[in-house]
Amino acid sequence: MTAMNQQTQSLLSPIELGSISLKNRVIMAPLTRNRAGEGLAPTDMNVEYYRQRASAGLIITEATLISAQGIGYPNTPGIYSKAQIEGWKKVTKAVHAEGGKIVLQIWHCGRVSHSSMLPGGMKPQAPSAIKPAGEVYTYEGMKPYETPQEMTKDEIKQTIDDFRTAAYNALTAGFDGVEVHSANGYLLDQFLRDGSNQRTDEYGGSIENRARLTLEVVDEVCKIWGSDRVGIRLSPLQPFNDMKDSQPEKTFEYIIKALNKFNLAYLHITEMGAENPGAGGPEFDLGLCREWYQGTYMTNSEYNFDTANVAIQSGDADCISFGKLFIANPDLVERFSTRAPLNTPDSDSFYGGDEHGYIDYPFLTEK
């Protein structure tokens, strides 16, 4: 892209993410809200939540479970049962009726879980039997993390199959694509970073081995969707969920360059952790991620309208995802385009609950 062309782009300009055509570059970030219904299926309340936000260039759904073994928190939706698929069909139909685009973020929480939430009281799965520091939110309140069970090769293979099945189910449910969740301390990220992966087989040790599972999952998902409708999220400096890496610059340079071969719809980098240097490993300039990646680049972390426009016009990013601003402003695009005041997010209602703080934030104009 030439400098002149870069200057003509803005947050409100259209863009192509692979074969997904967007009307603007205001992306709704994946946001866990812990409001799934019975059987972890989306409800009519969830349908309305996403419908309200369909003016986003693209909605990335809340992280959605590929299997019952992948659960990490209460009331997070899945994409592995018929009821869940049917619930998501209502969501995609509603978003498409409003002219929106929506992709499903698929995840497995790995060690960020507790046996009280898992089938048969099984231990959480992980690359290595390394207990994270801290506590996890369960149906019975906060509980200390447990030492996870190191996954066998058969379990790894099953997880790859589960990601593939989840991708197929997302296609059945009418999504426009999928985003592979390989960030924020969940299973794929746990394999990638050496603070949580101390395996000695082909899935551990070298950077190449630690990146293997993520790349195998991406490959399988692309077989279902075509790479031009698949994105991936990474978090190079994020210490959340007790994550760290001894050489994050080398680790993420390797995997980002390896992802280039897929020609994905986009790479989604969360910059969280950069504000706390050293917490997740030695600091490095996250701007390098943009240099390493040859395709469409999305980023996220406390951006506002002005800083997002600067990032796009300078070529530092192609589009920006917004989290808390989309929680509180279902009509965020309209507010950006008219420079209207923004609603203030209510952090007490972020996780769990009813319609309050979920679908009752006011619009600029009543529909």
C-alpha positions in Angstrom: 0.0 0.0 0.0 1.4 3.4 -0.9 1.7 6.2 1.5 -1.0 8.1 -0.5 -3.4 5.2 -0.3 -2.8 4.8 3.4 -3.7 8.4 4.0 -7.1 7.8 2.3 -8.0 5.0 4.7 -9.8 5.5 8.0 -11.6 3.5 10.6 -14.8 4.0 8.7 -13.4 2.9 5.3 -14.4 -0.5 3.9 -11.9 -3.3 3.7 -11.7 -6.9 2.5 -10.6 -9.5 5.2 -9.8 -12.4 2.8 -13.1 -13.0 1.1 -15.1 -11.2 3.9 -16.2 -7.8 2.7 -16.5 -5.3 5.6 -18.3 -1.9 5.5 -15.9 -0.4 8.0 -12.9 -1.3 10.1 -14.6 -1.0 13.5 -14.4 -4.6 14.7 -16.2 -6.0 17.8 -13.6 -7.9 19.8 -14.4 -11.3 21.3 -15.9 -10.6 24.7 -16.7 -13.3 27.3 -20.0 -12.4 29.0 -21.0 -15.6 30.7 -24.6 -15.5 29.7 -25.1 -18.7 27.7 -28.3 -20.6 28.4 -29.2 -24.2 29.2 -26.7 -26.7 27.7 -24.4 -23.7 27.0 -26.5 -22.8 24.0 -27.2 -19.2 22.9 -30.5 -17.7 24.0 -32.8 -15.1 22.6 -31.1 -12.6 24.8 -27.7 -13.4 23.2 -29.4 -13.0 19.8 -30.5 -9.5 20.6 -27.0 -8.6 22.0 -25.3 -9.4 18.8 -28.1 -8.0 16.6 -27.8 -4.7 18.4 -24.1 -4.5 17.4 -24.4 -5.6 13.7 -23.2 -2.2 12.4 -19.7 -3.2 13.3 -17.6 -4.0 10.3 -17.2 -7.4 11.8 -18.4 -9.1 15.0 -16.0 -11.6 16.5 -18.1 -13.6 18.9 -17.3 -14.4 22.5 -14.9 -17.3 22.8 -16.9 -20.5 22.1 -16.1 -24.0 23.3 -15.1 -26.7 20.9 -15.9 -29.5 23.4 -17.1 -30.1 26.9 -13.5 -30.9 27.8 -12.5 -27.3 26.9 -14.7 -25.4 29.4 -13.0 -22.9 31.7 -15.7 -20.7 33.0 -19.5 -20.9 33.8 -22.1 -20.2 31.2 -19.8 -19.8 28.2 -21.3 -21.0 24.9 -20.3 -24.1 22.9 -20.5 -25.1 19.3 -20.4 -28.9 19.8 -24.1 -29.8 20.3 -27.2 -29.6 18.1 -28.8 -27.1 20.5 -25.8 -24.9 20.5 -25.6 -24.9 16.7 -29.3 -24.1 16.5 -28.8 -21.2 19.0 -26.0 -19.8 17.0 -28.1 -20.0 13.8 -30.5 -17.5 15.3 -27.6 -15.2 16.1 -26.1 -15.3 12.6 -29.6 -14.9 11.0 -30.2 -11.8 13.1 -26.8 -10.2 12.4 -27.1 -10.9 8.7 -30.7 -9.4 8.6 -29.1 -6.2 9.9 -26.5 -6.2 7.2 -23.7 -7.3 9.5 -20.9 -9.9 9.3 -20.0 -12.3 12.1 -17.2 -14.9 12.8 -17.1 -17.4 15.6 -14.1 -17.5 17.9 -13.3 -21.1 18.8 -11.4 -22.1 21.9 -10.3 -24.7 24.5 -9.4 -23.3 27.9 -6.8 -26.0 28.8 -5.5 -25.6 32.3 -7.6 -22.5 33.0 -10.5 -24.6 34.4 -11.5 -26.8 37.3 -12.5 -30.4 37.7 -15.9 -29.4 39.2 -16.9 -28.1 35.7 -15.4 -30.9 33.5 -17.0 -34.2 32.4 -16.7 -36.9 35.1 -14.6 -34.6 37.3 -11.6 -35.0 35.0 -8.6 -32.8 35.6 -8.1 -29.8 33.3 -6.0 -30.6 30.2 -2.7 -28.9 29.5 0.6 -29.3 27.6 2.4 -30.0 30.9 1.3 -30.6 34.5 2.1 -27.1 35.6 -0.4 -25.5 38.0 -1.0 -21.8 37.2 -0.9 -19.3 40.1 -4.2 -17.9 41.3 -7.9 -18.9 41.3 -10.5 -19.7 38.7 -14.2 -18.7 38.6 -16.4 -21.8 38.8 -20.2 -22.5 39.3 -19.4 -22.7 43.0 -17.4 -19.5 43.2 -13.7 -18.9 43.1 -11.5 -22.0 43.6 -7.7 -22.4 43.5 -6.3 -23.7 40.2 -5.6 -27.5 40.1 -2.5 -29.1 38.7 -3.6 -30.1 35.2 -3.2 -33.4 33.5 -0.5 -33.5 30.8 -2.2 -34.3 27.5 -1.4 -37.5 25.7 -0.8 -37.5 22.0 -4.2 -39.2 21.5 -5.8 -36.3 23.5 -3.9 -33.8 21.4 -5.2 -35.5 18.2 -8.7 -35.5 19.6 -8.4 -31.8 20.3 -7.3 -31.1 16.8 -10.3 -33.0 15.6 -12.6 -31.0 18.0 -11.3 -27.8 16.5 -12.1 -29.1 13.0 -15.6 -30.2 14.0 -16.2 -26.8 15.7 -15.2 -25.1 12.4 -17.6 -27.3 10.5 -20.4 -26.6 13.0 -19.7 -22.9 12.7 -20.2 -23.3 8.9 -23.5 -25.1 9.5 -24.6 -22.3 11.9 -24.2 -19.7 9.2 -21.1 -17.8 10.3 -19.0 -15.8 7.8 -15.8 -17.3 9.2 -14.0 -18.4 12.3 -11.2 -17.0 14.5 -8.9 -19.5 16.2 -8.2 -18.5 19.8 -4.5 -18.9 20.4 -4.2 -16.1 23.0 -4.6 -15.0 26.6 -3.3 -18.1 28.3 -5.7 -20.7 26.9 -4.8 -24.1 25.5 -3.1 -23.2 22.2 -1.2 -20.3 23.9 -0.2 -22.7 26.7 1.4 -25.0 24.1 3.1 -22.0 22.4 4.8 -20.4 25.4 7.6 -22.1 27.3 6.4 -21.0 30.8 3.5 -23.5 30.4 5.0 -26.1 28.0 7.8 -28.3 29.3 7.1 -31.3 27.1 9.9 -33.3 25.6 8.0 -34.7 22.6 7.3 -33.1 19.2 4.9 -30.7 20.9 7.4 -29.2 23.3 11.0 -28.0 23.6 11.9 -26.0 20.5 9.8 -23.0 19.3 9.0 -25.1 16.2 7.6 -27.9 18.4 5.7 -25.5 20.7 4.0 -23.8 17.7 3.1 -27.2 16.1 -0.4 -27.6 17.7 -1.6 -24.1 16.8 -0.4 -24.5 13.2 -2.0 -28.0 12.9 -5.3 -26.6 14.2 -5.2 -23.7 11.7 -4.4 -26.1 8.9 -7.5 -28.3 9.8 -9.8 -25.3 10.2 -8.7 -23.9 6.8 -9.6 -27.2 5.2 -13.2 -26.6 6.3 -13.5 -22.9 5.6 -10.8 -22.0 3.1 -8.0 -19.8 4.6 -9.6 -16.6 3.4 -12.4 -17.0 6.0 -10.1 -17.9 8.9 -8.4 -15.5 11.4 -6.3 -16.1 14.4 -5.7 -14.2 17.7 -2.3 -14.1 19.4 -1.2 -12.2 22.6 2.6 -12.0 22.6 3.1 -10.1 25.9 -0.1 -11.0 27.8 0.6 -12.4 31.3 -3.0 -13.1 32.0 -3.6 -16.7 33.4 -0.1 -16.8 34.7 1.5 -16.9 31.2 5.1 -16.1 30.4 7.7 -16.9 27.8 11.5 -16.7 28.0 11.9 -15.4 24.5 8.6 -13.9 23.3 10.1 -12.0 20.4 11.6 -15.2 18.9 8.6 -17.3 19.7 6.1 -14.9 18.1 8.3 -14.1 15.2 8.4 -17.8 14.3 4.7 -18.4 14.6 3.6 -15.2 12.8 6.0 -15.9 9.9 4.8 -19.5 9.8 1.2 -18.2 9.6 2.0 -16.3 6.4 1.9 -19.5 4.4 -1.8 -19.9 5.0 -2.9 -16.5 3.5 -5.4 -16.1 6.3 -8.2 -13.5 6.4 -6.4 -11.7 9.2 -4.0 -11.9 12.1 -5.5 -10.4 15.3 -2.9 -9.2 17.9 -3.9 -8.1 21.3 -1.4 -5.6 22.8 -2.4 -6.3 26.4 0.6 -6.8 28.6 2.7 -4.1 26.9 1.5 -1.8 29.7 3.2 -4.1 32.3 6.7 -4.6 30.9 8.3 -7.9 31.7 5.2 -9.6 33.3 4.8 -12.0 30.4 8.5 -12.3 29.5 11.1 -9.9 28.1 9.6 -6.8 26.5 9.8 -6.3 22.7 8.2 -3.9 20.3 4.8 -5.3 19.2 5.1 -3.2 16.0 7.4 -6.0 14.8 4.4 -8.2 14.5 3.1 -6.0 11.8 6.4 -6.2 10.0 6.5 -10.0 10.3 3.0 -10.5 9.0 2.3 -10.2 5.3 -1.5 -10.1 5.3 -4.3 -8.1 6.9 -3.4 -7.0 10.4 -5.9 -6.3 13.2 -4.9 -5.1 16.7 -6.6 -4.3 20.0 -6.0 -2.6 23.3 -7.6 0.5 24.7 -7.9 2.3 21.3 -10.4 5.1 20.8 -11.6 6.7 17.6 -8.6 9.1 17.2 -5.8 6.6 18.1 -7.4 3.9 15.9 -7.5 6.3 12.9 -3.9 7.2 13.5 -2.9 3.5 13.5 -4.8 2.8 10.3 -3.6 6.0 8.4 0.0 5.3 9.4 -0.2 1.7 8.2 0.4 0.3 11.7 -2.9 -1.7 11.4 -5.6 -2.4 8.9 -8.4 -2.6 11.3 -9.0 -2.2 15.1 -11.1 -4.3 17.5 -12.9 -2.7 20.4 -14.0 -4.4 23.5 -15.4 -2.4 26.4 -16.6 0.4 24.0 -18.8 -2.2 22.2 -20.1 -3.5 25.4 -21.5 -0.1 26.4 -22.2 1.3 22.9 -24.1 -1.1 20.6 -24.2 1.7 18.0 -20.5 2.4 18.4 -20.0 2.9 14.6 -22.7 5.6 14.5 -21.2 7.3 17.6 -17.8 7.3 16.0 -19.1 8.6 12.7 -20.9 11.5 14.3 -18.3 12.0 17.1 -21.2 11.6 19.6 -20.5 11.0 23.3 -20.0 7.4 24.4 -21.8 5.5 27.1 -19.7 4.4 30.1 -19.2 0.7 30.5 -20.6 -0.8 33.8 -17.8 -3.2 34.8 -20.0 -4.9 37.5 -22.2 -6.4 34.8 -19.4 -7.6 32.4 -19.5 -11.2 33.5 -22.8 -13.1 34.1 -26.2 -11.7 35.0 -29.3 -10.8 33.0 -30.2 -8.1 30.5 -28.8 -5.3 32.7 -25.4 -4.2 31.3 -25.9 -6.5 28.3 -28.7 -5.4 26.0 -30.0 -2.3 27.8 -27.3 0.3 27.0 -29.0 3.2 25.2 -28.7 4.0 21.5 -28.3 7.5 20.2 -31.8 7.1 18.7 -34.3 4.5 19.5 -34.9 1.9 16.8 
